[in-house]
Amino acid sequence: MMGPTWLPYCGAAPIPSDWLGRWNGDPLLLLAFAVVGVWAWRRGDTKNVFWVGLAVLALLFLSPLCALSSALFSVRVAHHVVLTAVAAPLLLLGLPHLVVRGSAAIWAALHILLFWFWHAPAPYAFALSNDLAYWAMQLLLLGSAIGFWGALRRASAPLAIGLLLAMMVQMGLLGALITFAGVPIYAPHYVSTFAWGLTPLEDQQLAGLIMWAPAAAFYLAAALVRGWHLLAPERARA
């Protein structure tokens, strides 16, 4: 009996000879980017860094990286790390008057829960077999990340630093679990990695290492910056 055929939103897994031509021209997605851009422009308080964040989103979802994430779990993980730890804070920095309500601790817990949920094998496989599930995964990860980073603005420095360090630790823990799983656990990538010179297990281990080190480093860096502001307020204001 044949196994399931995985056809993610970004299309079938590419091979090295064709992936650079796999741009995503989804008209609904292009319309969504246009609507967000017009909304931000009409606000009148948008800073340039917001457009950098929007460009990062375009890179993730419109460029050939979208297709490459169908082939390699490691690229999907890098995609999610950039989505939540780079694009989300850049968008918020570009909208200084946007207020995120709710406790920073609750937002942190929600984001951690969603990150772990969508990187569990079954939900992840579902997201790569259904377009609605795919966008639920992406929007929930991005939305909870925006909530987390936005709520940190109003949090006290000790609380913000503690939550950032907790985020760093949980990211490292999830990365370690994936790295040392010992067997491939992500069914959509059981076959798609071989064209790229990786076994499914090697690709999975690379993904775990991305979570374990580079991803955790973003939160550590943010905690250090917040600590620097706490210890040297006069210099920070200058």
C-alpha positions as CSV (number, residue, x, y, z in Angstrom):
1,M,0.0,0.0,0.0
2,M,1.3,3.4,-0.9
3,G,1.9,6.0,1.8
4,P,0.3,9.4,1.8
5,T,1.3,12.0,-0.8
6,W,2.5,15.2,0.8
7,L,1.5,18.3,-1.1
8,P,2.3,21.3,1.1
9,Y,1.0,24.8,0.4
10,C,4.4,25.7,-1.0
11,G,4.1,22.9,-3.5
12,A,5.9,19.6,-4.0
13,A,9.4,19.2,-2.6
14,P,11.8,20.7,-5.2
15,I,15.2,19.3,-6.3
16,P,18.4,21.3,-6.4
17,S,18.1,21.9,-10.1
18,D,14.8,23.7,-10.0
19,W,14.2,25.2,-6.6
20,L,15.5,28.7,-7.4
21,G,12.7,29.1,-9.9
22,R,10.0,28.1,-7.5
23,W,8.6,31.6,-6.6
24,N,5.2,31.7,-5.0
25,G,2.8,33.9,-7.0
26,D,-0.3,33.1,-5.0
27,P,-2.7,36.1,-5.7
28,L,-4.4,35.8,-2.4
29,L,-1.1,36.0,-0.5
30,L,0.0,39.0,-2.7
31,L,-3.3,40.7,-1.9
32,A,-2.7,40.1,1.8
33,F,0.7,41.7,1.6
34,A,-0.8,44.7,-0.2
35,V,-3.6,45.1,2.4
36,V,-1.1,45.0,5.3
37,G,1.2,47.4,3.5
38,V,-1.7,49.9,2.9
39,W,-2.9,49.5,6.5
40,A,0.6,50.3,7.8
41,W,1.1,53.2,5.5
42,R,-2.2,54.8,6.4
43,R,-1.4,54.6,10.2
44,G,1.1,57.4,9.8
45,D,3.4,56.2,12.6
46,T,5.1,53.3,10.8
47,K,8.9,53.3,11.0
48,N,11.2,52.0,8.3
49,V,12.0,48.9,10.3
50,F,8.4,47.7,9.8
51,W,9.0,47.4,6.1
52,V,12.1,45.4,6.8
53,G,10.0,43.0,8.8
54,L,7.4,42.9,5.9
55,A,10.3,42.2,3.5
56,V,11.4,39.3,5.7
57,L,7.9,37.8,5.6
58,A,7.9,38.2,1.8
59,L,11.3,36.3,1.7
60,L,9.8,33.5,3.8
61,F,6.5,33.1,1.9
62,L,7.1,34.4,-1.7
63,S,10.7,33.4,-2.4
64,P,12.0,29.9,-3.3
65,L,12.6,29.3,0.4
66,C,8.9,28.5,0.7
67,A,9.4,25.6,-1.7
68,L,12.6,24.5,-0.1
69,S,10.9,24.1,3.2
70,S,8.7,21.5,1.6
71,A,11.8,19.4,1.0
72,L,13.8,19.9,4.2
73,F,12.5,20.0,7.8
74,S,15.7,22.0,8.7
75,V,14.6,24.8,6.3
76,R,11.1,24.7,7.8
77,V,12.6,25.1,11.3
78,A,14.8,28.0,10.1
79,H,11.7,29.5,8.5
80,H,9.8,29.3,11.8
81,V,12.7,30.8,13.8
82,V,13.0,33.7,11.4
83,L,9.2,34.2,11.4
84,T,8.9,34.3,15.2
85,A,12.2,35.7,16.4
86,V,13.1,38.1,13.6
87,A,10.1,39.2,11.6
88,A,7.7,39.5,14.6
89,P,9.9,41.9,16.6
90,L,10.9,43.9,13.5
91,L,7.2,44.4,12.7
92,L,6.6,45.6,16.3
93,L,9.6,47.9,16.3
94,G,8.1,49.5,13.2
95,L,4.8,50.1,15.0
96,P,5.8,51.8,18.2
97,H,2.3,52.8,19.2
98,L,0.7,49.4,18.7
99,V,-0.4,48.1,22.1
100,V,-0.6,44.4,22.8
101,R,-2.9,43.7,25.8
102,G,-2.5,40.9,28.2
103,S,0.2,39.5,30.4
104,A,3.6,38.9,28.9
105,A,3.8,35.6,30.9
106,I,0.5,34.4,29.3
107,W,1.7,35.4,25.9
108,A,5.0,33.6,26.4
109,A,3.2,30.4,27.6
110,L,0.8,30.5,24.7
111,H,3.7,30.9,22.2
112,I,5.7,28.1,23.7
113,L,2.6,25.8,23.7
114,L,1.9,26.6,20.0
115,F,5.6,26.2,19.0
116,W,5.8,22.8,20.6
117,F,2.4,21.7,19.2
118,W,3.2,22.6,15.6
119,H,6.5,20.9,15.8
120,A,5.0,17.6,17.1
121,P,5.1,15.0,14.3
122,A,1.3,14.6,13.8
123,P,0.2,18.3,13.8
124,Y,3.2,19.1,11.6
125,A,2.3,16.4,9.1
126,F,-1.3,17.7,9.1
127,A,-0.1,21.2,8.3
128,L,1.8,19.9,5.3
129,S,-1.2,18.1,3.9
130,N,-3.8,20.8,4.2
131,D,-3.6,24.5,3.1
132,L,-5.9,25.7,5.9
133,A,-3.8,23.8,8.5
134,Y,-0.6,25.3,7.0
135,W,-1.9,28.8,7.4
136,A,-3.2,28.1,10.8
137,M,0.3,27.0,11.8
138,Q,2.0,30.0,10.3
139,L,-0.5,32.6,11.6
140,L,-0.7,31.2,15.1
141,L,3.1,31.1,15.4
142,L,3.4,34.7,14.0
143,G,0.4,36.0,16.0
144,S,1.6,34.5,19.3
145,A,5.1,35.8,18.7
146,I,3.8,39.3,18.0
147,G,1.8,39.0,21.2
148,F,4.8,37.9,23.2
149,W,7.2,40.5,21.9
150,G,4.6,43.2,22.1
151,A,3.7,42.4,25.7
152,L,7.4,42.5,26.6
153,R,7.3,46.3,26.0
154,R,5.1,46.8,29.0
155,A,6.7,44.2,31.2
156,S,9.2,45.1,33.9
157,A,12.8,44.5,33.0
158,P,13.3,41.5,35.4
159,L,10.1,39.8,34.1
160,A,11.1,40.5,30.5
161,I,14.6,39.1,31.0
162,G,13.2,36.0,32.8
163,L,10.7,35.3,30.0
164,L,13.3,35.7,27.3
165,L,15.6,33.3,29.1
166,A,12.7,30.9,29.5
167,M,12.1,31.1,25.8
168,M,15.7,30.4,25.2
169,V,15.7,27.4,27.4
170,Q,12.5,25.9,25.9
171,M,13.8,26.4,22.4
172,G,17.1,24.6,23.3
173,L,15.1,21.8,25.0
174,L,12.9,21.2,22.0
175,G,15.9,21.4,19.7
176,A,17.7,18.8,21.9
177,L,14.7,16.4,21.8
178,I,14.6,16.6,18.0
179,T,18.3,16.2,17.6
180,F,18.5,13.1,19.8
181,A,15.3,11.5,18.6
182,G,17.4,8.7,17.0
183,V,14.9,8.0,14.2
184,P,13.1,10.2,11.7
185,I,9.8,11.3,13.1
186,Y,8.5,13.8,10.4
187,A,6.8,11.7,7.8
188,P,6.5,14.5,5.1
189,H,10.3,14.4,4.9
190,Y,11.0,10.7,4.8
191,V,11.8,10.8,1.1
192,S,12.2,14.5,0.2
193,T,15.7,15.0,1.8
194,F,17.7,12.5,-0.3
195,A,17.9,14.8,-3.4
196,W,19.7,17.3,-1.2
197,G,22.3,14.8,0.0
198,L,20.7,14.3,3.5
199,T,19.0,11.4,5.1
200,P,15.7,12.2,6.9
201,L,17.6,11.7,10.2
202,E,20.4,14.0,9.2
203,D,18.0,16.7,8.1
204,Q,16.1,16.3,11.4
205,Q,19.2,16.6,13.4
206,L,20.2,19.7,11.6
207,A,16.8,21.2,12.4
208,G,17.3,20.4,16.0
209,L,20.6,22.1,16.1
210,I,19.1,25.2,14.5
211,M,16.6,25.3,17.3
212,W,19.2,24.5,19.9
213,A,21.8,27.1,19.1
214,P,20.9,29.9,16.6
215,A,17.3,30.1,17.6
216,A,18.0,30.3,21.3
217,A,20.7,32.9,20.7
218,F,18.0,35.4,19.5
219,Y,16.3,35.3,22.9
220,L,19.6,35.4,24.8
221,A,20.6,38.5,22.8
222,A,17.3,40.2,23.5
223,A,17.7,39.4,27.3
224,L,21.2,40.9,27.3
225,V,19.9,44.1,25.6
226,R,17.1,44.4,28.1
227,G,19.6,43.8,31.0
228,W,21.9,46.4,29.6
229,H,19.1,48.9,29.6
230,L,18.3,47.9,33.2
231,L,21.9,48.3,34.4
232,A,22.8,51.4,32.5
233,P,19.6,53.4,32.1
234,E,21.3,56.8,31.5
235,R,23.5,55.4,28.8
236,A,20.6,53.5,27.3
237,R,18.5,56.6,27.0
238,A,21.4,58.4,25.4
